[in-house]
Amino acid sequence: MTEPQEQTGHPRVDAALAELDRIADLPPGEQVAGFAAVQQELQGTLASIDSGQER
């Protein structure tokens, strides 16, 4: 188990970081899909911030 992540103040980023903590406890074979989903969520979050249209 990993240490809890410090809050960033952005709900979607905080949720993604919490998901990374959860994924870290899974068997390695199950982590890949989780990491890909978190990466996609963070990418979408950054894109929405950059465009000024946060979801």
DSSP file (Angstrom, degrees, kcal/mol; ACC not computed):
  #  RESIDUE AA STRUCTURE BP1 BP2  ACC     N-H-->O    O-->H-N    N-H-->O    O-->H-N    TCO  KAPPA ALPHA  PHI   PSI    X-CA   Y-CA   Z-CA
    1    1 A M              0   0    0      0, 0.0     2,-0.2     0, 0.0    21,-0.1   0.000 360.0 360.0 360.0 143.4    0.0    0.0    0.0
    2    2 A T        -     0   0    0     19,-0.3     3,-0.1     1,-0.1    23,-0.0  -0.545 360.0 -90.2 -99.5 165.8    1.2    3.5   -0.8
    3    3 A E        -     0   0    0     -2,-0.2    -1,-0.1     1,-0.1     2,-0.0  -0.457  54.2 -95.0 -68.8 145.3    1.0    6.7    1.2
    4    4 A P        -     0   0    0      0, 0.0     2,-0.2     0, 0.0    -1,-0.1  -0.350  44.8-112.0 -61.1 143.2   -2.1    8.8    0.6
    5    5 A Q        -     0   0    0      9,-0.1     2,-0.2     1,-0.1     3,-0.0  -0.480  26.8-110.7 -76.9 146.0   -1.6   11.5   -2.0
    6    6 A E        -     0   0    0     -2,-0.2     2,-0.1     1,-0.1    -1,-0.1  -0.529  42.3-103.4 -70.0 142.7   -1.6   15.1   -1.1
    7    7 A Q        -     0   0    0     -2,-0.2    -1,-0.1     1,-0.1     7,-0.0  -0.448  25.1-161.6 -71.2 140.5   -4.7   16.9   -2.4
    8    8 A T        -     0   0    0      2,-0.3    -1,-0.1    -2,-0.1    -2,-0.0   0.671  37.9-117.9 -93.7 -20.8   -4.1   19.1   -5.5
    9    9 A G  S    S+     0   0    0      1,-0.2    -2,-0.1     2,-0.0     0, 0.0   0.332  87.8 102.4  95.3  -6.6   -7.3   21.1   -5.2
   10   10 A H     >  -     0   0    0      1,-0.1     4,-2.9     2,-0.0     3,-0.3  -0.949  65.0-149.6-111.4 114.8   -8.6   19.9   -8.5
   11   11 A P  H  > S+     0   0    0      0, 0.0     4,-2.3     0, 0.0     5,-0.2   0.841  94.1  48.4 -55.2 -40.6  -11.3   17.2   -8.0
   12   12 A R  H  > S+     0   0    0      2,-0.2     4,-1.9     1,-0.2     5,-0.1   0.888 114.2  46.0 -70.6 -37.2  -10.5   15.3  -11.2
   13   13 A V  H  > S+     0   0    0     -3,-0.3     4,-2.5     2,-0.2     5,-0.2   0.921 112.5  50.9 -69.2 -43.0   -6.8   15.2  -10.6
   14   14 A D  H  X S+     0   0    0     -4,-2.9     4,-2.2     1,-0.2    -2,-0.2   0.898 110.4  49.9 -60.6 -40.2   -7.3   14.2   -7.0
   15   15 A A  H  X S+     0   0    0     -4,-2.3     4,-2.1    -5,-0.2    -1,-0.2   0.896 110.2  50.4 -65.0 -40.1   -9.6   11.4   -8.1
   16   16 A A  H  X S+     0   0    0     -4,-1.9     4,-2.0     2,-0.2    -2,-0.2   0.903 110.6  49.2 -65.0 -40.7   -7.0   10.2  -10.7
   17   17 A L  H  X S+     0   0    0     -4,-2.5     4,-1.9     2,-0.2    -2,-0.2   0.890 110.0  51.2 -66.3 -38.5   -4.3   10.2   -8.0
   18   18 A A  H  X S+     0   0    0     -4,-2.2     4,-2.0     1,-0.2    -1,-0.2   0.890 108.4  52.5 -63.7 -38.7   -6.6    8.2   -5.6
   19   19 A E  H  X S+     0   0    0     -4,-2.1     4,-2.8     1,-0.2    -2,-0.2   0.887 105.5  54.3 -64.5 -38.8   -7.2    5.7   -8.5
   20   20 A L  H  X S+     0   0    0     -4,-2.0     4,-2.0     1,-0.2    -1,-0.2   0.904 107.1  51.3 -61.0 -40.4   -3.4    5.4   -8.9
   21   21 A D  H  X S+     0   0    0     -4,-1.9     4,-0.5     2,-0.2   -19,-0.3   0.917 112.1  46.6 -60.6 -42.7   -3.1    4.5   -5.2
   22   22 A R  H >< S+     0   0    0     -4,-2.0     3,-1.1     1,-0.2     4,-0.2   0.915 111.1  51.5 -65.8 -43.0   -5.8    1.9   -5.6
   23   23 A I  H >< S+     0   0    0     -4,-2.8     3,-2.1     1,-0.3    -1,-0.2   0.845  97.2  67.8 -63.1 -35.1   -4.2    0.4   -8.7
   24   24 A A  H 3< S+     0   0    0     -4,-2.0    -1,-0.3     1,-0.3    -2,-0.2   0.761  97.4  54.3 -59.0 -24.9   -0.9    0.1   -7.0
   25   25 A D  T << S+     0   0    0     -3,-1.1    -1,-0.3    -4,-0.5    -2,-0.2   0.498  91.8  94.2 -88.4  -4.2   -2.4   -2.6   -4.8
   26   26 A L  S <  S-     0   0    0     -3,-2.1     5,-0.1    -4,-0.2    -3,-0.0  -0.450  91.1 -89.0 -83.1 159.2   -3.6   -4.7   -7.7
   27   27 A P    >>  -     0   0    0      0, 0.0     3,-2.0     0, 0.0     4,-0.7  -0.377  44.8-108.7 -60.8 148.1   -1.6   -7.6   -9.2
   28   28 A P  H >> S+     0   0    0      0, 0.0     3,-1.1     0, 0.0     4,-0.8   0.830 117.0  60.0 -51.0 -38.6    0.7   -6.4  -12.0
   29   29 A G  H 34 S+     0   0    0      1,-0.3     4,-0.3     2,-0.2     3,-0.0   0.739 107.9  45.6 -64.6 -22.0   -1.4   -7.9  -14.8
   30   30 A E  H <> S+     0   0    0     -3,-2.0     4,-0.8     1,-0.1    -1,-0.3   0.525  98.4  73.0 -96.3  -7.9   -4.4   -5.9  -13.7
   31   31 A Q  H <X S+     0   0    0     -3,-1.1     4,-2.9    -4,-0.7     5,-0.2   0.830  80.7  69.4 -77.6 -32.3   -2.5   -2.6  -13.4
   32   32 A V  H  X S+     0   0    0     -4,-0.8     4,-2.4     1,-0.2     5,-0.2   0.915 100.4  45.7 -57.1 -49.6   -2.0   -1.8  -17.1
   33   33 A A  H  > S+     0   0    0     -4,-0.3     4,-2.1     1,-0.2    -1,-0.2   0.889 114.1  50.3 -62.3 -38.6   -5.6   -1.1  -17.9
   34   34 A G  H  X S+     0   0    0     -4,-0.8     4,-2.4     2,-0.2    -2,-0.2   0.917 109.7  49.3 -65.4 -43.6   -5.9    1.1  -14.8
   35   35 A F  H  X S+     0   0    0     -4,-2.9     4,-2.5     1,-0.2    -2,-0.2   0.897 110.8  51.2 -62.4 -39.8   -2.8    3.1  -15.6
   36   36 A A  H  X S+     0   0    0     -4,-2.4     4,-2.2    -5,-0.2    -1,-0.2   0.904 110.1  49.1 -64.5 -41.0   -4.1    3.6  -19.1
   37   37 A A  H  X S+     0   0    0     -4,-2.1     4,-2.3     2,-0.2    -2,-0.2   0.907 112.4  47.5 -65.6 -41.7   -7.5    4.8  -17.9
   38   38 A V  H  X S+     0   0    0     -4,-2.4     4,-2.7     2,-0.2     5,-0.2   0.913 111.0  51.6 -65.6 -42.0   -5.8    7.3  -15.4
   39   39 A Q  H  X S+     0   0    0     -4,-2.5     4,-2.4     1,-0.2    -2,-0.2   0.914 110.5  48.8 -60.9 -42.5   -3.5    8.6  -18.1
   40   40 A Q  H  X S+     0   0    0     -4,-2.2     4,-2.4     2,-0.2    -1,-0.2   0.908 111.6  49.4 -64.3 -42.1   -6.5    9.2  -20.4
   41   41 A E  H  X S+     0   0    0     -4,-2.3     4,-2.3     2,-0.2    -2,-0.2   0.922 112.7  46.6 -63.7 -44.4   -8.4   11.0  -17.6
   42   42 A L  H  X S+     0   0    0     -4,-2.7     4,-2.7     2,-0.2     5,-0.2   0.893 111.5  51.8 -65.7 -38.8   -5.4   13.2  -16.8
   43   43 A Q  H  X S+     0   0    0     -4,-2.4     4,-2.3    -5,-0.2    -2,-0.2   0.924 111.6  46.8 -62.5 -44.2   -4.9   14.0  -20.5
   44   44 A G  H  X S+     0   0    0     -4,-2.4     4,-2.2     2,-0.2    -2,-0.2   0.878 111.4  52.0 -64.8 -38.3   -8.5   15.0  -20.9
   45   45 A T  H  X S+     0   0    0     -4,-2.3     4,-2.1     2,-0.2    -2,-0.2   0.937 111.0  46.6 -63.8 -46.9   -8.3   17.1  -17.7
   46   46 A L  H  X S+     0   0    0     -4,-2.7     4,-2.7     1,-0.2    -2,-0.2   0.899 111.7  51.7 -62.9 -40.5   -5.3   18.9  -19.0
   47   47 A A  H  X S+     0   0    0     -4,-2.3     4,-2.0     1,-0.2     6,-0.2   0.902 110.1  48.6 -63.6 -40.4   -6.8   19.5  -22.4
   48   48 A S  H  X>S+     0   0    0     -4,-2.2     5,-1.8     2,-0.2     4,-0.6   0.863 112.3  48.5 -69.7 -34.4  -10.0   20.9  -20.8
   49   49 A I  H ><5S+     0   0    0     -4,-2.1     3,-0.8     3,-0.2    -2,-0.2   0.933 111.4  50.3 -67.4 -45.6   -8.0   23.2  -18.6
   50   50 A D  H 3<5S+     0   0    0     -4,-2.7    -2,-0.2     1,-0.2    -1,-0.2   0.864 113.4  45.2 -60.3 -37.0   -5.9   24.4  -21.6
   51   51 A S  H 3<5S-     0   0    0     -4,-2.0    -1,-0.2    -5,-0.2    -2,-0.2   0.572 110.8-120.9 -85.1  -8.2   -9.0   25.1  -23.7
   52   52 A G  T <<5S+     0   0    0     -3,-0.8     2,-0.2    -4,-0.6    -3,-0.2   0.644  85.1 108.0  78.4  14.4  -10.7   26.9  -20.8
   53   53 A Q      < -     0   0    0     -5,-1.8    -4,-0.2    -6,-0.2    -3,-0.1  -0.518  51.1-172.8-123.2  63.2  -13.6   24.4  -20.9
   54   54 A E              0   0    0     -2,-0.2    -9,-0.1     1,-0.2    -8,-0.0  -0.273 360.0 360.0 -58.4 140.1  -13.2   22.3  -17.8
   55   55 A R              0   0    0    -11,-0.1    -1,-0.2   -10,-0.1   -10,-0.1   0.426 360.0 360.0 -87.0 360.0  -15.6   19.3  -17.6
